[in-house]
Amino acid sequence: MIVTMSRYDPSAFPPFAVTVDLVVLTVREHALCALLVRRGEPPFQGYWALPGGFVRPDEGLAEAASRELAEETGLRAHSTPGQGAAGAHLEQLATYGHPQRDPRMRVVSVAHLALAPDLPTPRPGGDASSARWAPVGELLGQTPADGVPLAFDHGKILADGVERARSKIEYSSLATAFCPPEFTVGELRQVYEAVWGVALDPRNFHRKVTGTPGFLVPSGGTTTRQGGRPAQLFKAGGATVLNPPMLRPDS
């Protein structure tokens, strides 16, 4: 089959750009936090925004998202839940393409969700003048009357990313992506509490996670980093789907 391009007129289609935006979530001081950067250039100069950037002509979407993640956090990405601190879990979230979402031109953003253990204070890169971790609870409750909203449509993207994380830890082992390679059941419970924004009964939680096949594997060690008696250390098991699932309680 011979394909001809002689009738194709590129001027018939207006050009547009493609970007990747990152919802980077971590748990800091028992709170779910998102990475924000303050824009140092127009548009929305001085506004807080999600990290991201334009997709380069020679790279794919996943490659662009991984590059932006490395530039903003220094982490390499993987796509398998339960990898601990080996890197950051990275998955495609959704595509956002409202014609007026960017005042510069038509820009379509392919957003990605990244999850990682407690991360250090970020350093700004690219056109960002500063960067910080912000508690998700404060960001999702923010309205224009409360203060300056996030740039572009990043408030919507952030809300979608947080809900994706909250729902996925119900039926997958994704919660372990917030944990170091070895962790206690109490530390894992703190992840669930931070992501869901609820308090969980320690005994019931311990029984559920240790009784779910393939979820956790004893590492053979113990720790006293939470104080009190030594606590058993676990590693993420091989299961990616939890059966039965960890149902989210009503907040």
Salt bridges, closest charged atoms under 4 A:
ASP21 OD2 - ARG101 NH2 3.71
ASP21 OD2 - HIS154 NE2 3.47
GLU59 OE2 - ARG67 NH2 2.62
GLU68 OE2 - ARG67 NH1 3.23
GLU71 OE2 - ARG56 NH2 3.87
GLU71 OE2 - ARG67 NH1 3.44
GLU91 OE1 - HIS89 NE2 2.69
GLU91 OE2 - ARG164 NH1 2.47
GLU91 OE1 - LYS168 NZ 2.86
ASP102 OD2 - ARG104 NH2 2.61
ASP118 OD1 - ARG28 NH1 3.53
ASP127 OD2 - ARG39 NH1 3.83
ASP153 OD1 - ARG101 NH2 2.72
ASP160 OD1 - LYS156 NZ 3.17
GLU163 OE2 - ARG248 NH2 3.09
GLU170 OE2 - ARG248 NH2 3.31
GLU187 OE2 - ARG225 NE 2.45
GLU193 OE2 - ARG189 NH1 3.38
